[in-house]
Amino acid sequence: MEDISLHLLDIVENSIAARARNVGIRIADEADSGKLTVEIEDDGVGMDEATLERATDPFFTTRSTRRVGLGLSLLEQAAKETGGELKVESEPGKGTRVRATFFYGHIDCKPVGDIRETLRALAAGHPEVRLVFEYRNGSTFRFEAGGAAEGRRD
């Protein structure tokens, strides 16, 4: 994937495929440390322990339409290439949280990309899903769609 926003699009689409009705996306830009943390949290079906252990394996998927599952493995690779990491937490019936850390001063860090277009595509394509986006870099920008849709600065 060319940029981080495309990774976000892919992971959120996976959340929606897992029957999530609420998806939160948080990006924390820590300029002092050069760290960018991206977190996607959903209330989908979640994963059992065995599935969670294999979630970043590119040759594992729970889908019957294809034989590979590249979303989490590509996100993990992108984060690790910068010296960052990927953590996935999940519980059946409660949802999943994916947290990727990037060090954007690293030469291999992908650009953030067009987050606005990614959010627009997700909101327009899935109006039934409540989407909450927060971007923090000293101040906080928050956007919600699918329910009370509004953007505001705190």
N, C-alpha and C positions, 0 to 999 in steps of 0.2 A: 504494500500500500504506500502511496506517495506521501501521505501526511497523517497526523494524529486525528484530525477530524474524520477521516475515512475509517479509521479504526473505531472511533466512537459510533459512527453510523452502523458498522457491522455488529458491534457488541449490543447496541440497543435493539437492532433488528432481531438478534438472537433472543434478547429479553422478551420481546413482543411475541416471538414464535413460541416461547415458553409460557405463554398466557399471562404475562405481566399486564397489569392495568395501571400501575404506577411505576414510573422510572425516574430516578434522580441521577443527574449528571453534575458532578462537582469538579471544578478545575481550580487548583491552588497554585499560583505563580509566586514562588518565593525567590525574589530577585537577589537577596543577600547570599543565598546558597546556590543559586542557579538551578534550583530544582523545580520541576513541574510535576504535580501530582494530579492524576486523572482518576476519578472514581465514578463507577456506574453501579447503582444499586436498584434492584427491582423486587417486586413482590410476586414473581412468577412461581412456577412449580418447584424450583430448586433442584438440587442434585444430591443424591445419596453419596456416601463416603467413597464407594468404589468408582462412581462416575467422576466425582471431584478429583480423585487421584489421577485420572486419565484425561482430564479436561484440556490440558495444554499439549497433549499428544496430537500431532497433525494427522495421524492415521487412525484417529478415533473420532467417531461422531455418533450421536443418537438418532440422527436423521436417516430415513430410509431412501431418500432421493439421491444421495451421493455417499461416497465411501471415505471421504476425508472431512475433517473439521479444522479449518485453518484460522478462524477468527482469533481465538485466544492464543494459539501458538505464534501467530504473526505478531500480535501485540506484545507477547512476552519477549520475542526476539528483538523487536524494536526498542523496548525498554532496556533490555540487557546490553544491547549494543552501545548504550550511552553510559553504562555503569549503574543503571537503575535495576528495578525488579518488578515482578508481577506477583500479586497475591490474589487468590480467589477463595472466598468463603461462601458456603452455601449450605442450606438445610432444606430437606424436602418439605414442601408445603409452606415455606416461609420466604423463599427467594434467594437471590444471589447478590454478592457484592464483589466487584472486580476493581482492583486498585493497581494502577501502573504508575511507576515513578520514572521520570526521565531527567537527565542532566543536560539542559539545553546548551550549555557551553561546549559540550562534546561534539567533535566533528561529525559523528555519525547520527546525531539527533535530527529527526525529521522535523520539518516545519509544522506548526500547529495547524495550518490550513484554514479553510473557510468555515469556521464554527457556525456562523450565522446561516449559511446555506444548508449545513447539516441539520440544524435545528428546524429550519423552515421545511425541509423535506420530511423530517420525522413528524412534525406537527401536522402538516398537510396530508401525509400518507396514512396517519393513524390518529384521527381526531378522537377516537374512543379511549385513547391512552392519555392519562395525566402525565405530562412531561414537565419536570422541574429542573432548571439549569441554574447553577451558581458558578460565578467566576470571581475568585478572590485574589487580589494583588494589593493589599493595603485597604482598599474599599471593596465592597461587594456589589456585584451586579446580579440580579435574579430575574429569571424569565420563567413564566408558567404558561402552558398551553393544555388544552383538553380539560375544560372546567372553567375556572376563572382565569382567563388568559390576560396576563398583563406583564409588562416589563417594568422594573423599578430599580433604582439605586438606593442602597442603604447608607 
